[in-house]
Amino acid sequence: MLDQPMLDQPLGRLARDIPGATRVFREHRLDFCCGGKKLLGEALRERGVSPQQVLPDLQRLVATTDEPNDWDSIDNQTLINHILQRYHQQHREQLPELIRLASRVEQVHGERSDCPHGLARLLQKMHLELQRHMLKEEQVLFPILQQPVTVPVRMPVAMMREEHDQHGEALAELERLTHDIQPPRGACNTWRALYSGLAQFRDDLINHIHLENNVLFPRAESNTRGEGQ
């Protein structure tokens, strides 16, 4: 039986409140980070996915979860520290090695039609843009959100959301170049290591954006509601 209330909830809220829901959404290519405000039912219609393909998995997760993924109970300082240590630091370690591996694959296997031509260049661009984005958060937005008093954040949050959308577009291009990060038959160990790292990077970046777009930023926007009025 369909769970209409669940279909009427935003993807971002479901991803935040149901541990494991992000995996289900990724399997069906439902954008819960940049598209987190879209209702589940609407997102399923747009993707041409039947609710029966998704709702049982979500309901099973709800039934078997011992404790909720209650990000709302975590203070800004703790949440920001988690983002910095789990994602900012991770991205800085991941991308240089992924760029090196991609350059090697393109150099050695460039004659193959299934070689991901342009991947190293795309990763270099993503690396530069992510570095700039994370520095803005670390030097401007996060210090504001850690202050004990309410400070206007509408403009910096809007800028970060816009850049998140750009990161999402870059991920879509990455998936296009790599056939959804699926190594071709006969791929060498370096090629397979590259795609394994890309899959982890994609998941990390999606979860990173999800935590900010659907947990941290709405909290900040709620605290400064009416700003500029």
N, C-alpha and C positions, 0 to 999 in steps of 0.2 A: 504494500500500500504506500502511495506517495506521501511524503512528509511535506505538506504544503508550507508550513512555517519555515522549514529549512530551505526550500526553494526560494522563499521570499527574503532570505538573509544575504547580505553582501559577502562576496568571496573572501574579502579580507578579514571579516569578523569570524567566519567559519575557520579560516586558516589559523587565526589567532587562538580560538577557543577550543578547537578539537585537535589534540596532538595526533600527528600522522595524516591530517587532512591535506597537507601540502604535497605529500607523495601522491595521493589520489588525484589531486588537481594537475600535477605535472604529467601524470600518465595520460590524462585526457586533454592536455595542452590548454588548461584553463588558467588565465593570467590572474593570479591572486595578489600579485605585488603591485605592478603599475595599474592593473585593472581591478584593484581590490574593492572599489565602490560598486561594481556591477553586481546585480543580484544573481544568485546561482542559477535560477531558472532561466533568466535572460541569457546568461553566458552559455548554458547548455544548448539553447535554441540556436544561438549564433554559430556554435561549433557543430551543430547537427548531431549532438550526442543525446541519447535517451536518458531521462532521469533514472530509469531502472538500472542503467550501467554505473551510476555513481552513488545514488542514495543508499543502497544496501551497504556499501563499503563505509560510508560516513556513519551510518547508524550503528554498524558493528564497532567502529572506533569509539563512538560515544558509550556504547554498552560495556566495553572492555577497559575503558580508561580508569585507572585507579585514582588519579588526582588530576584536576584541570590544569591546563597550561595557562595559569592566571597571571599574564603579564601585567594586568592592571594593578596587581598588588605589589609590584616591584617599583621602587622609587627610581627617579630619573638617573641618579648617580650610578646605581647598580646596572640599570639597563644600558646606559651609555658605555660604562666600562666593559660590559659584555660585547657590545658592538665593536668597540675598539680592539679588544683582545681577540675575539673570535673571527671578525671579518676584516677590519682594516689591516691588521697585521698579517692575516692570512693572504689577502689579495696581494700585498706587497711581496710576499714570498712566492706566491704562485706564478705571477705573470712573467717575470724574467726567465724562469725555467721553461714555461710554455712557449715563449717567444723563441728561445734557443732550439727547442725541439721542433717547432713548426718550421723554422728556417732550415734545419737539417733535413726534414722530410721533403720540403720543396726543392732543396738543392739536389738530393739523391734521387728522388722519384718524380722529378718535374716532367718527364716524358710520358708519364701515365695519365690517362684521361680522368681518372678518379683522384688525382692529386689535388689537395685543397689549395690551389693557387690563390695567393693574396691573403692567406690566413695569417702569416707572420706580420704582414703590414697592418691587418685589422687588429691583431693583438697589441701591436705597438701603439696604435691609436687609442685602444681601450685603456692600456696602461697609463698613457699620458692623461687621458680624461679622468680616469679614476683617481690618479694621484692628485690632480687639481681639486676634484670633488671632495675627496676625503680631507684634504687640508682645509678647505672652506668649513667643513663640519667641525674639525678639530680646533680650528683657530677662531671661528666666529660663532656658529650656531650652538654647538655643544656647550661652550662656556656660558652662553646666555641661558640655556635650558637648565643648567645646574645652579643658577642663582636662586636664592630663597624668595626673591620678590618676582612678581609677574612683569615680564618685559615684552614689548611688542615683537612678534616673530612672524607675522603674516608674510612679509616679503622674502626673508631668507628661506622660510619653509617652502614657499611657492617656487623659488629658484631650485631648491634641492629636488622637489617633486618633478620639475621639468627635466632636470638632468637625469633623474631616475628613468624617465621615459626614454631618454636618449640611450641610456645603458641597455634598456630593454630592446630597442631597435638594433643595437650592436649585437646583442645576443641572438636575435633573429637572423642576422646576417651570418653570424658564426655557425648557426645550425644549418643554414642554407649551404655554406661552403663545405661543410663536413657531412652532409646527408644525415642531419640530426645526430651528429657525433657518433656515427656508426662506422667503424673501420672496415675497409673493403677486404674481400678475400685475398689472402696472400700478403696482407700488411705485415711489415717487419716489426720487430719488438719496439723500436723507437716510435713508429707510427702508432702502435697500440698504446704505448705509454703516454704519448701526446693526447690521444683521445680519452684515455682514462682520466688524465689531469684536467682536460677540458670539461668533462662531465662533472667532476667535482667542483671546478670553478663556477660552472653554470649554476649548480645547486646552491653553492655558497652565496653567489651574487643575488640570486632570486630570494633566498631567505634573508639576506642582509637588507635588501630593499623592502621586503615584506615587514620586517620589524620596524623599520623607520616609517614607511607609509601608513601602516595599519595600527601601530601601537604608539610610537614616540611622537610622531607629528600630530595625530588627532588629539592627543593629550595636551600638547602645547597650544594647538588651535583652540581647544575648549577653554583653556585657562585665560586666553586673550580674546574671547569672543566679544564682538562689538568694537574691536580695535578699528580706529579710523572713522568711526561714526560720530 
